[in-house]
């Protein structure tokens, strides 16, 4: 198994090198040269751990990443055992006529934990495979949840440093406090005066332009890194298994998935699962008011030349959805993808052909919900179903309701974060007053009785460790100084 760049199919690397690099030399992202079929006949008897083992073995192969007997199994055990609430890291909850897959039972109460508890283990395997002992510096741009999950996963990992950039006014107060209170000796958190796209573009530029010591490599914990994306494929198979065991579906029956997404990584993992043999009906992309993706799936035009909105679902406040490039390369080919990405860089937009859009729309659909609709959805679902959801999950549920008349078969809505990470917005939906976001956590608990995730229970008392604030054009210099031993914390 090899991986090639979305912008040049002749630029190939082994999986281990793709994970270590994070991004291809030509600026493209890595995608597998083929997809191996998942043994669906064995799925009902598989444990969640075995599902993850099978997915990663098929995506990365044991001839490169996992040469030692039992190394894959050991990596997954180290990543997941004792890290999540209970043994089920992604339980399904029946809500009305649909199911909600709860992906927020990890240490930072967001879906990123599923992948970012495992990514350090994958990097360790990749280092062994490539026989390198360089220090690895993880660069990450975050719109909220990736940062805290990556910091938790990589905290104090030997011979590794992590630098997280986030938009200064683009996360919830809880998300920010989770990041700036991280005490790992190898961690660095930096607020950027700009939005997520500014931070993400800055990180991509650093990969191309940074001048580094010989013994230092850059990698990424964003979903631009295939090692971040691959573990997420497993929970689509797990959801299908759970529906089989609950006698809600029969083997081979197609299931729809509705995914709240900004950077397009989580829903792309569902497409990978489909390419590996999972019976998927529709993959529905749910956006907030920054609806560049829903417009794209409607008319085939990707246009970031629009107003950027700060919303109550901040993890989706994104206008440049990096992982869409992978889908474009798989559908349109790398030559067309390279042209489209150059158009995006030069003009801020690109347009698919009618045939290309038609092919994509055979699987993908989309919709969006603004802030008002998001709050209405939170309140309506809680009042009718007594089910509490955060703003991002509410966006997805709203899009599910829009599509419900057109869907056949069972539908799973992905819930990507605990409501307590966005408690002020949830209380706004319920019409309850609060003093600040931390006060809102207490009042949301009093209102609903839903357990506060362990990592958030004492969030206000956590010491602030990181206080860096820089301009977006200072990111490259900051990283170079930090790596060379500057005084940046």
N, C-alpha and C positions, 0 to 999 in steps of 0.2 A: 504494500500500500504506500502510495506517495500522495503528496498534496501539491497543487499548483496554484499560481497566482491568478486572481480574478482578471488580471490585465494582460497575462501572457501564459498560455497553457504550456509553453516550453520551459517556463521557470518553475522547476520542481524541487521539492525538498522531502526528506523523510519526515514522518510525523513529529519525531523528537526535535528536529531542527525547526520545524514550523512553530512548535510550541515555544521554543526558546527565543525565536526571533519575534514572535507576536505579529509582525506585519512584514510583508514581502519587501524586497529591496526596491521594487518599482512602485511601491506605495499601495499595491493591491493587498487583498486578504486571501488567506489560504483556504482552499476547498478540496475535498477528496476527489481523486481521479475516478472513483467509482463508489457505489454504495452496496455493501454486502447485505444479503437478506437476513433479517432477524428470524429465529426459529419460532414462529408464532404458535406452533403446535405445543411447544413446551411452556408457553407463557403462563397458563393458569397455575402451574406448579412452582413457579419461580418466586423467590423472596425478592423484596426490593433490592437488596444487596446483589443478588444474582442477576437481576435485570441490568443494574449498572455495570456489573462485570461484563456481561454479554455485549452491551452497547459499546463500551470502550474497547473491548477486544475486536469487535467488528470494524470500528472506526479507525483504530490505531494499529492493530495487528500486534501479535506477540513476537514477531521476528525483529522488531525494532525497539519498541517501548518497554515491553514486559518479558525480557528474555529469561530471567530467573524464574523458576517454578514457584508459584504462589505470590509473586511480587504484585500482581494486579489486585488479587484478593486482599493482600495486606494493606495496600495503599487505600483501598475503599474502606476497610475497617478503621484505619487510623483517621480517615476523614470524617466518618459518620458516627461511629460508636460513641455514645454518651454526649453527643453534640446537639441533639434535637429532643424536643419534648416527646418522649415515648419512642417506640421503635419505628413508627410510621412517620417518615419525614414529609410526606405529601398526602395527608388523608383527604378523602372525598366526603363532602357534606351534601345531603339532598336538600335543595332549596327550591320549593315550588316544583316545576316540571323539569328542572335542570339540576346539574351537579356543580358544586364549587370545589375546585382542587386547592386546598389550603397549603400554600408554599411558604408560609411565614413562621414555621415552628422551630427555626434555627436560632443561633445565638444572637443575631442582630434583627430578628423579626421581619425578614424580607426574603424573597425568593432567591436572591443572589447567594445566600448561604449554601444552597444545594451545590452550586458549582464552585464557590470560592473556598469551601472547606476542602475540596478535592484538588483544586488547581495547584497548591503548593506540593502536593504529593506527585502530581503529574510532572511538574517541573523537576522534581528530584529524580524521577525516573528518566526524564529526558537528558538530564546532566550525566547520569550514569551511562546512558546509551551513547552519548556523544563524547564521553570521556573528557569532560571539561571540569575545571575547578575555578573558573572565573567567578567573580562576584556578580550576581544578577541584581539589577536595579529595576524594580517593577514600577512602571509609570501608569497612572490611572487617572482618567477624567471621570467625574461622577456627577449625576444629577440628583444624587441623594443616597440611594441604597447600596450601590456598588462600593462606594468608598468605605463605609463602616464594615461591610462584609469582607472586603479585601484586607483591610487593616487587621481585622480579627483573624483571618486565615493566615496572613503572613507575619503576624507579630512574633518577633524573636526567632523566626526561622533562620538557621545558621547560613552565613555567607550570602544573605539576601537583604536588600533594602527595598522599601516601598515608599513612593512619593505619590500622594493623592491630591489632585487639584479639583476644587469644586467652585461653582459660581457663588459669590459672596451672599447674594440675596436671592438665590435660586433653590434653596432647600427649606424643609421645615426646620423649626428650632430644635426638635428632637433629633432629626437626622444630623444637623450640624453638631450638636452636643455629643452624639455618639462618636463622631470623627475626631473632634478637637480634644476629647478627653482620653484618647488612646495612649497608653503608656509604654507601648513596645519600644525598646531601645533602638530598633531599626526602622521606626516609622517617622514619616514627615507629612504633615497636612498643610495645604496651602489654599487660602481663599483667593479667587481671581475676580477682579472687578470686571465682570462681563457675564455672559450667559453660558450654558453648558456647551453650546456649539463652539464658543470661543475657547473654552478649556479643551475640548476634544480636538479641535484643529491645532491648538498649541502642542498637544501631546504628539499628534501625528507628525508635525513639523520637527519636533525634537528627535524623533526616530531617524529622520533624514539628515538633520543638520548638526546634531550634537558631536562635539569632539571629546572623545573619552580616553581614559587611560587604557593600555593594552589589556589589562586583566579585568575589564568591566564590560558587561553586556547589558543591553536594555531588553526588557520584555514588558508585556502588558497584562493587566488583570481585567481589562475591558473585554467585551464579547468580540472585539476585533481579533482577539487571540482564540484560535480554534480550541485550545485547551480549556477555555472558559465556556465555550458554547457546547462542546460535546457532552459534558455531564448532564446538561439540561434535557437532552434527547430522551434520557432514561425515564423521566417522570411522565412522559406521554404514554409510553408503553405500560408504566405502572398504573396509570389511570384506566387504561383499557382493561388491564388484568382485574382491577377492582370492580369494574362494571361486569365483567364476566363472572366473577365470584359472587356478585350480588344478584345474579340471574337477571340483570337489566338488559343484557345484550347476548346475542349468540356469536360464536366465532365467525369472523368475516363481515359482520355488520359494521357499517361505517358510523363513525362518531365525529361530531363537530367540536371544534375547540375555538373559544373566543378569548383573545389574548390582549390585555392592555399593553401597549408597546410604544416606545419612542424611538429607540435605536434599532429596533427590528430583530434583536437577537433572540428573544424568547420565542417568538412566533416562528422564526426560521428554524429553531430546534424542532418544532413540530413538523416542518416541511422535511427536515432530515429524517425524522421518524417515518414519515409517509414514504419517502424514497427507500427506506429500509424495510418496507412491507407492512407498516401499520395501516389498517383500514381507516382512512380519514375521509370524511365527507367534505366539510368546509373548514378552512382556517380563516377566522374572521379577525381582522386587524382593527383594534379599538383605539381611537385617538381622542385627545382632548381638543381644546380650541386651536392648538397648533396642529391643524389637521392636514399637514402636507402629505401624509401617507394616504389618508382616505381620499383626497383629491387624486393622488396618483393612481389608485386602483379604480377610480371612476373614469379617468380620461387618458391615462398613460403618460401624463406630463408630471415630471417631478420638478417643482419650482419652489426654491427656498427664498425667492425674492418677495417676501411678505413680512408683515408685522410679526414680531415675536411677542408672545403673551405669557405673562407670569400667571399661573393658574393654581387652583387648589389641588391639582394632581401633578406636583412639580417634577417627579421622576420622568414624566413624559413631555416636559417642556423642551423639545428638541426639534430642530428644523433640518438637520443633516443626519439622516438615519443610516449609519455606516453599514450595517449588515444587509441592507437592501442590495448593496453591490454584489454580495454573494448570490442572491437570487437572480439578479440580472445576468451574471456570468453563466449560471447554470441554464437559464432559459434562452439567452440571446447569444451566448458564446463570448470568449474573452476579447476578441477584436472589437465587437460592438460595445462590450462593457468598458473597455479602455477608452473608446471614443466618448461614450456617455459620461464617464467620470471626468474626462477632460472638459467636456461641455459644462459640467456642473462647476468645475473649478473656474472656468473662464467666464461663464455667463450666469451661473447660478441656477441653471435649469437644463433638462434634457427631455426628449420625447421619444417614447417607444413607437415602433411600427404597429399597425393595427393587428397584424398576426401575432406579434410578441405579446401585446396586451391581452389578446384573446386567449393565448396559451396560459398566461398567469391567472387569468380570471376563471379558468377551469377549476382552480382550487381555492384561490384567495378571494375574499370579499372584505368590505371595510365599512366603517361608520365612525361617527364621532359624537361626543357630548360636551356641551360647554359647562361652565361652573354651576350655573343654575340647575341644569338638568342632572348634573352629578349629585348635588345636594338633595334634590327631589328624589332621586333614586335611592340614596342611602336611607332617607326617612321612610319611603314607601316600602322597601324591602324589610326594614326593621319592624314596621307596624304590622305588616301582613304576615311575615314569616318568622319574626323574632330572630332574624339573622343579622349580625353586625358586620358591616364591610367598610373598608377604607375607601378613599376617593378614587384610587386607580381601579380597584375591583368594581366600583360603582360605574365607572365609565364603561368597563367591559359588559357589565350587566345591562346597562342602557342600550348598548349596541346589540346585545343578544335579543332584547325585547324588540328592537327595530327589525331584526332579521327573523324573528320567530315564525311569522307566517310562511316564510320561504324555506324553512329548514325541515329536513326529514331525519328521523333517527334521534338518538340521544345527543345532548349537548353538554360539554364541560366548560365552565367558565374558570379561567385561571385567576386565583386571588394571590396577588404578589406582595402584599404587606399587611401587617397587623393594623387594625383601625387605630391603635394607640400611637402609631407613628405620625398620625395626622388627626389627632384627637380634637384640635380646635375646629377644623373643618367639619368633622363628624358632629360635634356639638352645635355648630352653626346649622347643620341640617335638621337637628332636633329642636332648635329654638331655645337652647340653654345657654345662659351667660357664663362667662369665665373671665379670669383676670389675665391669664397668659396660657401658653400651650402646656406648660407643666401643671398648672392648676386644672387645665382641661382633662388631663389624664385622670386625676382623682375624681373629677365630676363624672367622667364617662364611666368609670368603674362603679360609682354610686348609682348611676342611672341604669346600667345594663347588667351589672354583676359579672360581666365577662372578665376572666382572669387577665391581669396585666402581665405581659411577657417578662421573664426574669431580668433580661437585660435592660428593660426600661423602667423597672420599679423604682430604682434609686437614681435615675438619670440626672436629676437636678443637683444632686449632691456630688456628682463626679467632678474632680478637679480639671480645669482647663489647662491643657499641656501645650497645645499648638496655637500660636497667635499670628502666623504669617499671613499677610495680605499684600498682594502684588497686582500690577497691571498685566493685562494679557500679553503684551509684547515683552515682558520680562521673564517669561517662563523658561526659555532656553538658557538664559544666563543663570537663573536660579538653580536649574538642574546641574549645569556644569560646575557651578561653585559648590553645590552640595556634595556632588560626587568627589570633587577634589579636596574635600575637607574644609569647606568654608564654614562660617559660623551660623549657617541656617540650621534651625532645629528641625 
